[in-house]
């Protein structure tokens, strides 16, 4: 990685980090925390889906495992919240490893892999809905006790920084993967698995590493959700909504790019709130506007926002050249 | 700390100019003019401009899976605010009008939390609503950060009031109360009819509400002299109830106790009707359909004589009947969300009257000591213990001749139970 690789990340993160001291509106900060949670989940998806080409429809399984591990270990085992945060990420990674091992060993690709991940998420949701450990369908509550050692803060700004710190770490990690041998293997597997194998890449190991890492990142988003909202039930943790958010954000932002998930999450969540703000009284009209804009974006910017910006830049460069 | 001081500043900033003008006015005019604020024709315009409106947050899920319930709840809150304002606003505060700040919880806890933040920024004095338990759990907690009084309208999960949140008050009964009452009332109705029912089949959806209730029923019914023949679980949504109906037919129970949401229960009762399965009674608990006029209007035959233990208005209170007529006159169905939210807003207004302030801490204090009895629910006077209204209780309803009647307890009843159901 060179300074040129790191610089844009530092600039973007620094700009976002300036928001909490400058903006006192908790509405904005709350929005930012939620958006960062989605961005983190989407970054996880992007490692496996964007770079590795393995489209998962069930990233909720990792999000939920991280969230539940954090909550259950705090509530039932009485562990410290910071410790359970780490354990939640580890639990998510483990589930990712196991699901990856099972499905990649059986050679599942493309839509079959997507369906299997969807099924796993559903199974986890149903089990969590019935099990006693997770509080069943009544859900699980983390006790409100606002102290920094409990990973609970009075100011929303603290959560923005923690979320931002995690997002920044993953931005850097993704950039590092892009530049590393592992990233090249991953792209090779995405483009043509058989050709990659012929060149000596072990697709199974590469994909297994990618899904484990991807799961860990998405699990971190789940841990953060649990710690911020302090309440979980099976439909929140393992519901299809988070699988969709994790997948749509990179698609809108720019699939297989470092900034794609963050840009996508900011754009989508921002758009949602902006339209609801403008649309005002009529319930649901913002969702209609939101849907139309989504269709327009997918139709006219299939490479996402990052791809669109890159295309505009290329066009901008070409024009002066033509003029001379 | 920073947040608290910020909001304090915001509030005082917005209130100061108005307070000053009122004080000046009171100094220069007789106290009698102020007293006449509600009825005087001499200077109503001037006086109305005196008291700053009090913002009240109304939080309901009006988009997403719970949109229908949210809309109904909103109607109730809006009607209450309209009536309070028409009657002269909060009299202890110079006739200050209530102003609704509406928030759409989008049927999710995050959506609800975001709206609480918006309401906090708008400077509301209190929040009413939430509807679903997960939304209430998240939003009460978000409001607790600002010591913002929060009256839960429905949310039956007992966790809501078991977290020691000082700002949270639940007007309606919780799950535990409803379940015990349902069992006791069933036993009493059965005893009064000469114990015709001895055997029971439980049908339940497999979520929080259905399986929790079924488990409790299976444990408690034998103690009250009933034999549970079978427990049949089904997921939500389910699109075919033929198998469940056939299982019921095979067991031939005296009573069917379903705990399902609207769609599934409607399907089940219609399937039972088609297959001519006629138990001596269908006794639902907190059912989505059994106390719903849509079901009664659309499938009158399947709905007839279904009993339910649920939230319902007090049919002896003229105001409740008047509201029902008004709501139905506008083409809406009457559901329990309307009287519950109506009553919850009245409860809040009463607390403001007694607190003589729109200050949050004072409202919380007034709510905690509330003995409010002017609501339209079949509850006694309000009395909060740890945030739960101990006066709240469900009632038993029964569909009788295209109407939903209260059949139990007798003090609130406007009809006698039809049990066992005539074949």
Interface residues (C-beta under 8 A of the other chain):
Chain A: X24 X25 X26 X27 X30 X31 X34 X129 X130 X136 X137 X138 X139 X141 X143 X144 X146 X154 X155 X229 X230 X231 X233 X235 X236 X241 X273 X276 X281 X283 X284 X287
Chain B: X1 X2 X3 X6 X62 X63 X67 X71 X102 X104 X108 X109 X110 X113 X114 X117 X118 X120 X121 X133 X134 X137 X138 X141 X144 X145 X157 X159 X163 X165 X206 X207 X208 X209 X211 X212
